[in-house]
Amino acid sequence: MEIMQTLHMNKGDGETSYAKNSKVQNKIISIAKPIVEEAVLQLLESKNVVPMESMGIADLGCSSGPNTLLLISEIMDVLHSKIGSSSSSTEFRVFLNDLFSNDFNTVFMSLPAFYNQLRDDYFHKRSLQGPSPNLFVSAVPGSFYGRLFPKKSLHLVHSSSSLHWLSQVPASLDSKASTALNKGKIYISKSSPQCVLDAYSLQFQNDFSLFLKSRAEEVVPGGRMVLSFMGRPTPDPTSEQSCYHWELMAHALMSMVLEGLVEEEKVDSFNAPYYAPCAEELNLEIQKQGSFIVDQLEAFEIGWDPDADQENDQTVASSGKRVAKTIRAVVESMIEAHFGNEIMDDLFRRYAELVSSHLSKSRTKYINLVTSLVRTA
Ligand SMILES: C[S@@+](CC[C@H](N)C(=O)[O-])C[C@H]1O[C@@H](n2cnc3c(N)ncnc32)[C@H](O)[C@@H]1O
């Protein structure tokens, strides 16, 4: 299954939309903010890059909702405070990328308010008046596993909560003959045979090296990338932090199989096009590809439910519901394409209960990796 055909975050701004259920990803952006700021400052000090008439900035996997333009605001804030009035001569080309099926309409509708806010912040802080800062936003639909931009046109690339999505389900797991390989599971699990772990790891290596190769063409020497995405703390890909949210989804589906609501073969033939690498794997791919140097690489923990009062067990039921809504906003399009729309409400209700029960016993957290890279000269 190619991810491009089925993955999109839930559209619009309704109850189950990504816009209304993306607090975890918002928190990840805030935690990584100092690393982005540092990368912008370093970029401005790079002799290869300044002075510049026109600066290319790309956000890959931008989705739609409050997070989409947040990062761009943060970057513009740093740029304006650092280069001040001289920035009035620099033109900023901002590219928002996501898959073709992304809700770009909602993104476009939010642009007027974004431009107004940017102009107010910019001129208010400087007690100035005048036209908007020279910022030109465009959308670039397509997969980041391949070329998206002209050669040497970008100075800063950012991507948050997106690169854990593979380009496809590992090919060796995506055929009728292989449905029995990962029985009753939909991602790497403690019960998965080694060949499943290997297939995922290989797909990640192929995808991530293609990502780096594509960006290496597009980013100027001395240009920067800040990438953050789900990872895992140890080389063991079956560790709880990297896969337990998928494990619980498999349990929810299997409970529906037991009640005759879902065919078992449907569960056996579904595998998520997702991979949470460890820092060592990431480093190895960056070194092998050879076009970028790692400036920083950090891992941090994020609670499954950022609104949870971690000390209070009474809240786990509502935590379960919130976690289920967050996951639903992200994976529903893909799960629905395979299992059909009729089971969605029931599935995510069961999932919420399983998450609550799990959180009452264990405070499993996601691990997020964030890395800041420099394009070699
Ligand atoms: C969880 S959202 C993150 C959105 C936003 N960056 C944030 O932090 O809230 C992940 C986004 O990555 C996009 N995505 C996944 N694979 C992609 C690919 N190969 N190329 C471009 N975008 C991709 C998805 O469509 C989705 O909108």
PDBQT file of the ligand as one rigid body, heavy atoms in Angstrom, charges set to zero:
ROOT
HETATM    1  C1  LIG A 401       0.929  14.312  12.173  1.00  0.00    +0.000 C 
HETATM    2  S1  LIG A 401       0.954  15.361  10.792  1.00  0.00    +0.000 S 
HETATM    3  C2  LIG A 401       2.085  16.620  11.333  1.00  0.00    +0.000 C 
HETATM    4  C3  LIG A 401       1.652  17.967  10.858  1.00  0.00    +0.000 C 
HETATM    5  C4  LIG A 401       2.431  19.167  11.391  1.00  0.00    +0.000 C 
HETATM    6  N1  LIG A 401       3.796  19.151  10.927  1.00  0.00    +0.000 N 
HETATM    7  C5  LIG A 401       2.363  19.211  12.890  1.00  0.00    +0.000 C 
HETATM    8  O1  LIG A 401       3.430  19.153  13.521  1.00  0.00    +0.000 OA
HETATM    9  O2  LIG A 401       1.272  19.323  13.447  1.00  0.00    +0.000 OA
HETATM   10  C6  LIG A 401       1.950  14.452   9.623  1.00  0.00    +0.000 C 
HETATM   11  C7  LIG A 401       1.850  15.009   8.232  1.00  0.00    +0.000 C 
HETATM   12  O3  LIG A 401       2.856  14.413   7.393  1.00  0.00    +0.000 OA
HETATM   13  C8  LIG A 401       2.300  14.240   6.122  1.00  0.00    +0.000 C 
HETATM   14  N2  LIG A 401       3.102  13.264   5.361  1.00  0.00    +0.000 N 
HETATM   15  C9  LIG A 401       3.264  11.944   5.616  1.00  0.00    +0.000 A 
HETATM   16  N3  LIG A 401       4.042  11.389   4.675  1.00  0.00    +0.000 NA
HETATM   17  C10 LIG A 401       4.381  12.378   3.811  1.00  0.00    +0.000 A 
HETATM   18  C11 LIG A 401       5.172  12.419   2.635  1.00  0.00    +0.000 A 
HETATM   19  N4  LIG A 401       5.768  11.327   2.149  1.00  0.00    +0.000 N 
HETATM   20  N5  LIG A 401       5.336  13.600   2.010  1.00  0.00    +0.000 NA
HETATM   21  C12 LIG A 401       4.737  14.726   2.481  1.00  0.00    +0.000 A 
HETATM   22  N6  LIG A 401       3.970  14.749   3.607  1.00  0.00    +0.000 NA
HETATM   23  C13 LIG A 401       3.799  13.589   4.260  1.00  0.00    +0.000 A 
HETATM   24  C14 LIG A 401       0.887  13.762   6.425  1.00  0.00    +0.000 C 
HETATM   25  O4  LIG A 401       0.033  13.896   5.315  1.00  0.00    +0.000 OA
HETATM   26  C15 LIG A 401       0.521  14.667   7.594  1.00  0.00    +0.000 C 
HETATM   27  O5  LIG A 401      -0.148  15.830   7.178  1.00  0.00    +0.000 OA
ENDROOT
TORSDOF 0
